[in-house]
Amino acid sequence: MKKEYLIYKLSDEVKNSCKIPKEAFTKYGVKRGLRNEDGSGVLVGLTNIGNVVGYERDDKGNLQPCPGKLYYRGYELDDLVSPLLKEKRFGFEEIAYLLLSGSLPDKEELSAFRELLNDNMPLDHRTIVHIIDLEGSNIMNILARCVLEMYTFDPNPDDISRDNLMRQSIELIAKIPTIVAYAYNIYRHSVQGRSLHIRHPRENLSIAENFLYMLKHTNYTELDARMLDLLLIIQAEHGGGNNSTFTVRVTSSTRTDTYSSIAAGIGSLKGPLHGGANIKVINMFHHLKEQIKDWTNIDEIDTYLKRMLNKEAYDKTGLIYGIGHAVYTMSDPRAVELKRLAGELAKEKGREEEYNFLTLLEQEGVKCLMAHRKTEKPACANLDFYSGFIYEMIGLPQEIYTPIFAMARIVGWTAHRIEELNFEGRRIIRPAYKNILDPESYTPIDER
């Protein structure tokens, strides 16, 4: 047998070896995707960090839709974001302090925490050289490799004491924006043939400002920086049940080192069904801008969206990207905040017509999806519906949309890792899989 043919033979046999009928999950009481039959998540742990509320249960235990709420350490997201918008100040560092410690900092604590993060933003020279050597077109892969490399430079990489976990967490929160900015600049140089710039982070700038400075020098506005800051806040945490955070908790429960656990979270977030979804939305938006001639014509919009749902238009997946969420029903609080931010930024950038079109797509997308599903269960726009548009208005390239998500979510990941390794009664996370094959009798090789 030719070796080349063997690959095709093995892959063809996968069709049978991986066949598991859907009815078997019901038969054995297995929750596919760790979801209950009513769509709610299977309860697998307890946490004090984030809380995602998308529905309520009535007296009979049935799910009832409700306006979505997201809590960070008991504080509702809007209560944290609104003062920052009103006072026009940067708040990602404050939220990072809250998520890591469980309490909001006073002015002195916040000032010291900002300085600590700023001190840790520069990279080891060897890491910079390795980023240059790695090149590559996928920034998430470079980020994961750089995080794993930090193990080599850490004097106590395997120490899981509270002090060491906190030190590692702060270093990761500080260094990931620098890694992402440098990796993109190298990509821009090696793939696009542009000039190479390595700008070191500056003192007295927020993480959002420093990231834009390292990426764009002075080619950004104060509103750009504040919008990015708020995007980081909104994406910093989403409970322990999202795929990447759960990945971090599962790996942390084995007591592996911080860098291995966070690299696993990065690999999870990279998936297009998780952190990569915002790129799907912005590409769909560009397509709809071309295909729909009158951006204010609801009939024309509905006709095309229905064709998409019927797998007759766009990528023929039957999806309207950015509409619908596994937990939220009536609204996603992150999308509500981002919609407000996108409107403010669109005014500055002269893109209000596109913003109005996007809000109309949200309205009609929800309506068309519910009609297509023939259900009264409400759907809503999710985080990704507006985030890509905001990134684009700030002038950020698609290659770093998902890495920016990682820049934000590293706060939640590290907070959950610390909790996973410090609560009483902790155990290694080890679920079970039911094998449904009948026993086989061994056949000697000469008789096969």
N, C-alpha and C positions, 0 to 999 in steps of 0.2 A: 504493500500500500504506500502511495506517495505521501510524504509528510505533509505537504500542502493540503492534500485532500482531507487529512485527518481532522484538521481544524473545522472544516465544514461538516464533517460527519458528527463530531462531538457537539457542535452547536445545534445541529438538527435534532440530535437525541434529547437536547434540553426541552424541546417541545413536550415530550412525554414525561421526562424526569421531574419537571417543575409543575406538572398539572395538578392543581388542587381545586376541586369543585367548590363553588361559593356556598352551596348548601351544607358542606362539611363544617363550615365555621359555626353555623347555627346548631347543627347536630351536636357538636362538642362544646358549645357555649363559649366559643372564642370570640373576643372582641376585635374585629379587624381594625388595624390602625390604632389600637387602644381607644376605640370609640364605642360607646353604648349604642343600642338600636335607635334611641331618640336623638343621636348626634352629639350628646354630651361626652366629655372625656372620662375615661376610666380613672378613678381616683387612685394614684400610686404613691402619693407622698404628702407631706405637710410642709408649709413654709411660712416665714414671717416677712418675706421680701415683697413680692408683687402679687396683686390680685386682679384677675380678669373677670368682669361681670358682663355677660351678654344675654342672660335670661334669668327668670325666676321660676320657682316651682310652686304650683298651686297646692291646695289641700290634699289632692289626690296624687301628688308627686309628678304631675305632668309639667312639661316645660312651657313657660309663657314668655313671649318676647318682651324685652324692656330696653330702654335706652342704654347703650353700652357705657360702662365705666371702667377705668383703669386706675388702680391704686399703687403708689410706691410707698412702702412702709406705712400704710394706713392713710396716706394723704392722697386725695383724689387728684388726678393729673391736672385738671383745669385749675385747681387751687394753687398748684405749683407754677404753672405756666403763665397764668394771667398777671401776677405781680411783675414777672420779668418783662412781659410785653408792655405793661403800663410804665414801668421804670426804665425801659429801654436798656437793660443791662444783660450781661452774659451770665448764664446759670448752669451750664453743664457740669462745671466743677462742683457746684453746690449740691446738685442732684447726685453726683458720684459719691460725695461725702455721705449723703443721706442713705443711699443704697448700701454702701459698704458698712456703715456704722449703726444704722437704725435710727439716727437722730439728725435733725438739721443743725448745721454749725452756726456758732455766733460769728461776729465779724473777725475776731482775732483768729479763731480756728480756721475760718474760710481763707483768710489771707495766708496763713501758714501752709494750708493744704494746696493752694494755688502755687505757692513758691516751690513746694515739694514736687508737684507735677512738672512744673517748668524746669526744675533742676534735672529731672529724669528724662526729658524729651530727647536730648542728643543721643545718637547711636554710637556704639563702639565702632572704631574705625574699620575693624575687620568685617563688621556687618555691612557697612557701606560698600566696601570692596566686593563683598559677596553678592550684594544686590546688583551691582554693576555687572558682575560675572554671570549672574543668573539670567539677566534680561528676561525673556519670555513675555508672552502676550496676556497671560492671566495673572492679574495682581493678587487674587485670592491665594493662588498656589505659592507665589513668592512670599506672601504674608505668612502662610502656614510654615514654610521652610524657615523663615527668619525667626518666628516664635520658637520653633524647635531648637534653633541655633542658640537662642538665649540661655538654654540649659547649660551649654558649654561655658558660658561666661559667668554663670551664677556660682558664687562660692558655696552655697548650700542649696542646690537644686531640688534635693529630695526631702528636705526638712518641711514637715507639714504642721509645725507649731503655728499658733495664731499670729505671732509676731512676723514670722517668715512669710506666711501666706499673705498678710497685709502688705508687706514690703514688695513681694512679687506682683501683687495685684496693682499697686500704684505704679510700678515700673511698666507693666503692660499697658495700662490706661494711657500713660504718658508717651510710650514709644510707638505704639501702633499707628497713630497719625503720621509720625515721621517716616515710618517704614512705607506706608501707603503713598505718601507724597513723593518720596525718593524713588520708589518702584515705578510710579507712573512717569516721572521725569525721565527715567532710564528707558522705559517703553517708548515714550514720545521721541526720544533721541534715536533709539536703535531701529524702531519699526517705521516711524513717520519721518525720519531724517531731520528732526528739528534740533535746535541748539540744546545742549545739556546744561542744566542748572542744578546745583546742589546748594540750597540755601539753608543755613542752620537756623533752628528755631530761635526766636528772640525773647528776651525777658519782658515781663509786664504785658504780654499778650495772652488772651484766652486761648484755649485749645483750638476753638473754631477759627480765630484770627490767625493763629500760627499756622494752621493747616493751609489756609488760603494764601498766606504769605509764602510758605514753602512751595506751593503749587503755582501761584500766579503773581508773585512779587507784590506789587501795589495795585494790581489790576482787579480790584474788587471794592465794593462800597461797604459802608458800615451796615446797611440793611442786609447785604449779602451775608456778612459775618453773623449777624443776629439771627437770620433765617437758618443758617447752617447750625448754629448753636442750639436752636429750638428743635431742629430735626434730630440732632444727637440726643437731646433730652427725651423726645417722644419715642425714640427707638432704643433707649437704654435698657429697658426691662419689659418683659411681658409674661411674668409668671414662670413657674417651673415646668409647665407642660409644653411649651413650644419646642420644636424638634431639636434645635441647637442647644438650648439651655438644658434640656433633658439629657442630651448627649454628654454635656459637661458634668452633669450630676452622676450619670451612670459611670463614666470613666473615673470620676473623683472617688466614687464609693469603693473602687479597687485600691485606693491610696496611691495611685500613680502620681507622677510629678505634675506640677501646675502646667508646664509647657506642653506636655503630651495631651493633657486634658483640653486645654484651650485650642490646640491645633485640631483636635477632633471636632470641637465646636465650629471652627472655621470651615472644616470640610462639610459639615452639615449645613451651615448657612449658605454655602456656595450653591446649593441646589436650586434649580429654577422654580421649584414649588415652595421655596422658603425665601431666602434673601434675594434671589435673582428675579423675583416676580416684578419688581418695579421697571425693569428693562422691557419686559413683555408689555407692560402698560404703555410706556412712552412710545414704543415702536407701533403699537396699535393706534395710538393717538395720531401719530404722523400719517399713518395709512388713512385714517378716517378724515383727516383734514384734506387729503387729496381726493377721496372718493365722494364725499358729501359736498355738493356745490354750495348749498345755502346752509350755513351753520346755524341758522335760527329756525329752520323748517323742521318742525317736530315730525311731520309725516315722513319726510325724506330720511330723517335720522332713524325713526322706528323701523322703516322698511329695511334699511341696511343692517341694523342690529338684529332683526329677526332672521335675516339671511345668514348672519354669523352664527346665531344660535342653532340654526338648521344645518350647519356645516356646509353652507353654500358659498360663503364669502370669507375673505381674509385668509387665515391659515387653516380654515375648515376643521378646527378642533371642537367647535360648538361652544366656545368660551368667550365671555366678555371679560377680559382681564381687568382685575382691580375691583370687580363686583362680587360680593359674597365673602363670607368668613366662617371658619369652623366654629367659632364661639359667639361672636357678635351677631345680633339679629336686626334690631331697629337702627342701630348706629354703631360705628367704630369711633370711640372718642379721639383716637389718634388722627383719623381722617377728618373729623370735625375741626380739630386744631389746625391741621395742615391746609384745609380748605380756606380758613381765615388767613393763614400766612401767605398762601399762594395768591390770594386776592390783593393783599398789600404789596407783594413783590411785583405782581403783574402791572400795577399802576406805575411803579418806578421804571419798569422795563418797557413800557408801551406795548404790553401784550394782553391787554384787557379783553380784546375780541377772542383770542384763543382761550383765555380763562373762562369767559362766559360760555364758550362752546363746550369746554370740558365739564363745567357744572351742569350743562344741559345733557351731556352724555351720561353723567352720573344719574340724573333724574330719570331719563328714559331707559338707561341700562337696567336700573332696578326694576322699573315697571315691566319691561319686556322679559326680563329673566323670570319674574314671578308669574307672568302670563304663560311663558313657555313651560314652566314647571307645573302649571295648573294647581297652584297652592296659594293659600293666603298667608303662609309663613313669610314674614318680611325678610328681605335681603338688604344689604347696605354696601356702600363703597368701603373698601378697606384702606389700610395705611398706604399701600402701593399706588392707589389711584392718583394721588396728588404729589407724592414724593419725587417721582421722576421729573415731573414738570418743574418743580422747584429747583431741583439740581440743574436742570437745563437752563433755567433763567439765571441762576448764579454763574453759569458758564462752566459747569463741571462735566467732564466726558463720561460716557456710559461705562467705560472700563473701570471706573472707581465707584459706581453706584453701590454695588454690593460690599466692597471694602469699607465704604463709609458706614454702612450698616454695622459691619464688624467693629469699627471704631467706637460706635455707640454701644453696641450690645456687650462689649467686653466688660462694661461695668456690671451688667446683670450677671454675666457668666461668672465673674470672679466673686461676686456677692453670694451666688448660689453655691459655688465651690467651697467657700469658707463655711457656709451653713451646713453643707453636706458632710463636712469633716469635723463638725463641732457640736452637733445636737446629740442629746442623750438617746441611747437606743439605736444608734445608726448600725446598718448592716450593709454588706455588699448587695447591690441591686442585681438580682438574678431571677428574671421571669422564666416561664416554662413554655415550651412548644410541644404540641401533641403530634406524635408521629402516626400517620394514618396508613402506612404501607403494611401489607401482610408479610409475615416472615418468608424468607426465600431459602431454598436448599442450595448448598454450594455445588457447582459443577466443575469437575477437574478441567484444566485448561485444554487437554487433548480431546475432550468431549464437547467443547463449545462450538 
